[in-house]
Amino acid sequence: MLTSDAEILIVPGLGDSPDDHWQSRWEKQLKTARRVAQDDWTHPMFGAWMQRLAEAVHAAAKPPVIIGHSLGALAVAHVPDEIAAKIKGAFLVTPPAPSFILQIAEIDPAFAAPITRKLPFPALLIASRDDPYSTYEDSEALAATLGIEVVDAGLSGHLNIDSGHGPWPEGLMRFAGFMKTL
């Protein structure tokens, strides 16, 4: 599948993705990409975030492919079955572990609820070996629960600006390869 054949939904995490973040850069580069906006980026409420994600999937004019980072990736993993049935695929980057979510007072603890089913659409989970918000083993366990492949990004931190990943061209190449499988 070409990116032009899909509606690329960018789902940032806590605090949104600033202009120099790879998600914002990809949003500008990929012609069919648009951000799933949230009312409150600093105090995420699970129900509100899931509602916005559902609205974006329903509004998609083409099959939706989601690029989720951090809390946004975890939100995609929680998407209800009726929404999941409409999603063509997902590229999930460094979702935080529930144990870390529960340590951040600004985040609704509902994001840490256990996930109990496999995703009904193809997905990749990109995990870092030194992510401050998830151990690699936590990422592997989440990928196994979701029934998806985990990709080892090595020592890459949280794959954000703080870890030196503004443009992240390797990620864009990996995403292009993923799109070819859809």
C-alpha positions in Angstrom: 0.0 0.0 0.0 1.2 3.5 -0.8 0.8 6.3 1.7 -1.3 8.1 -0.9 -3.8 5.1 -0.7 -4.3 5.6 3.1 -5.2 8.3 5.5 -2.3 8.5 7.9 -3.4 9.4 11.4 -0.7 10.8 13.6 -1.4 10.1 17.3 1.2 11.9 19.6 1.6 11.2 23.2 1.6 13.3 26.4 2.3 17.0 25.6 1.8 16.6 21.8 4.7 16.5 19.4 6.5 19.8 18.8 7.5 21.0 15.4 11.0 19.3 15.5 9.6 15.9 16.5 9.7 13.2 13.9 5.9 12.9 14.0 5.4 16.5 13.2 8.0 16.3 10.4 6.3 13.2 9.0 2.9 14.9 9.1 4.3 17.6 6.9 6.0 15.2 4.5 3.2 12.7 4.1 0.5 14.3 2.0 -2.4 12.2 3.4 -1.3 12.6 7.0 -3.2 14.5 9.7 -2.9 14.8 13.5 -5.5 13.4 15.8 -5.9 16.5 18.0 -6.7 16.2 21.7 -8.5 18.8 23.9 -5.9 18.3 26.7 -2.4 17.2 25.8 -1.1 17.8 29.4 -3.7 15.9 31.4 -4.8 13.1 29.1 -8.2 11.5 29.9 -8.6 8.0 28.5 -12.2 8.4 27.4 -11.7 11.7 25.7 -8.6 10.5 23.9 -10.3 7.3 22.7 -13.3 9.4 21.5 -11.0 11.6 19.4 -9.3 8.6 18.0 -12.6 7.0 17.1 -13.8 10.2 15.4 -10.6 10.4 13.3 -11.0 6.8 12.2 -14.6 7.3 11.3 -13.9 10.5 9.4 -11.1 9.0 7.3 -11.8 9.2 3.6 -9.3 6.4 2.9 -8.3 3.3 4.9 -6.7 4.7 8.1 -3.1 3.8 9.0 -2.1 5.0 12.4 1.3 6.3 13.6 1.2 6.4 17.3 4.0 7.5 19.6 4.3 7.0 23.4 0.9 7.4 25.1 -0.7 7.8 21.6 0.7 4.3 20.7 -0.8 2.9 23.9 -4.2 4.5 23.1 -4.2 2.7 19.7 -3.5 -0.6 21.5 -6.6 0.0 23.6 -8.9 0.9 20.6 -12.3 -0.9 20.9 -13.1 -3.6 18.4 -15.7 -1.6 16.5 -13.1 1.0 15.7 -10.3 -1.5 15.3 -12.3 -3.2 12.5 -11.9 0.0 10.4 -8.1 0.4 10.9 -5.8 -0.8 8.1 -2.6 -0.9 10.2 -0.6 0.8 12.9 3.0 1.8 13.5 3.4 2.0 17.3 6.5 3.7 18.7 7.7 3.4 22.3 4.4 2.9 24.1 4.9 3.4 27.9 4.5 0.5 30.3 1.5 0.6 32.6 3.8 0.7 35.7 5.3 4.0 34.3 1.9 5.5 33.5 0.8 5.0 37.1 3.8 7.1 38.3 2.7 10.1 36.2 -0.1 12.0 38.1 -1.2 14.0 35.0 -2.1 10.8 33.1 -5.5 9.1 33.6 -4.7 5.7 35.1 -7.2 4.1 32.8 -4.4 4.1 30.1 -2.7 1.5 32.3 -5.6 -0.9 32.1 -4.6 -4.4 31.0 -4.9 -5.2 27.3 -6.5 -8.6 26.8 -6.8 -9.1 23.1 -4.8 -9.3 19.9 -5.1 -6.4 17.4 -7.3 -7.3 14.5 -5.1 -5.3 12.1 -1.4 -5.5 11.2 0.9 -3.5 13.4 4.6 -3.1 14.4 5.8 -2.0 17.8 9.1 -0.1 17.7 10.9 -0.5 21.1 14.1 1.0 22.5 16.4 -0.9 24.9 16.8 2.2 27.0 13.4 3.9 26.9 12.9 5.7 30.2 9.1 4.9 30.1 9.2 1.1 29.3 11.7 -1.7 29.6 12.4 -3.7 26.4 10.8 -6.7 28.2 7.6 -4.7 28.8 7.5 -3.8 25.1 8.0 -7.4 24.1 5.2 -8.5 26.4 2.8 -5.9 25.0 3.7 -6.9 21.5 3.0 -10.6 22.4 -0.3 -9.7 23.9 -1.3 -7.7 20.8 -0.1 -10.4 18.5 2.3 -8.1 16.6 6.0 -8.0 15.8 8.4 -6.0 18.0 11.2 -4.2 16.3 14.4 -3.6 18.3 15.5 0.1 17.9 18.6 -0.5 20.0 19.7 2.2 22.5 17.3 5.0 21.2 15.8 6.4 24.3 12.1 7.4 23.9 12.6 8.1 20.2 11.8 11.7 20.7 13.7 15.0 20.5 15.3 14.5 23.9 16.9 11.3 22.6 18.1 13.0 19.4 15.3 11.8 17.1 14.0 14.9 15.4 13.8 13.7 11.8 14.3 10.0 12.5 14.9 8.9 8.8 15.4 5.3 9.8 11.9 5.2 11.3 10.4 6.7 8.1 12.2 4.0 6.1 10.8 1.3 8.5 7.3 2.9 8.2 7.6 2.8 4.3 8.5 -0.9 4.5 5.5 -1.5 6.8 3.2 0.2 4.4 4.3 -2.2 1.6 3.0 -5.1 3.7 -0.5 -3.7 4.0 
